């Protein structure tokens, strides 16, 4: 009926990883003003927090399975 939470988290992790790569590329461009750079840094921080949350969930799920 529905997908399991683990597969949803894996898809989200892949998506957020791609977004993080794009964000890092944008941060390497020096043409932005300080406001845009700060916004990109905040976005990058949020992406990293999301990825850590997904990893934590997946690690806990694997521990429970074993």
N, C-alpha and C positions, 0 to 999 in steps of 0.2 A: 504494500500500500504506500508507504512512505520510505524515504531514504533514511539510512541510519546517520546519526549525528557525526560519526567519524568521517564518513565520506563527504559530508557537507563541510566539515572543518578542513579537510584536505583540499577541497576546491577553493575555499576561502583563503587558505594559506598560499596556494599557487597564485591566486589573483592578487593578494596583498604583496607577495614577493615581486611580481611583475610591476606593480605600482611603485614599490620601493626602488626598483632598478630605474624606472623612469624618473622618479623624484631625485635620485642621486645624479642622473644625467643633467637634469635641470639645474641642480645646485652647482654643478661644475661650470655652468654658463655664468660668466661674470658681468653680463650686461644688465642684470636686474638691479633694481634699487634695494635699499635695506629692508623696506616693508615687505616686498615680495620674497626676499631671502628669508626673513623671519617667518613668514607664512609657510614657506616650503620646509623650514626646519621643524615647525610645529607639526605639519603634516607627516614628515618623516618620523618624528617621535611617536605620533599616533600609530603609524604603520608598524613600527618596531614593537610597540606595546601589544598590538593585535597579534603579531606573529608570535610573540612570547606567550600570549594567552593560548593560542592554538597549539603551540608546542607542549605547553603544560597540560592541556586537556588530553592531547594524544598520548603523552607519556603516562598520565594517570590511567587512561583507558587500557594501554598495553600492560600496565602493572596489575590491573584488575583482572585481565584475561589470563595472565600467567599464574 
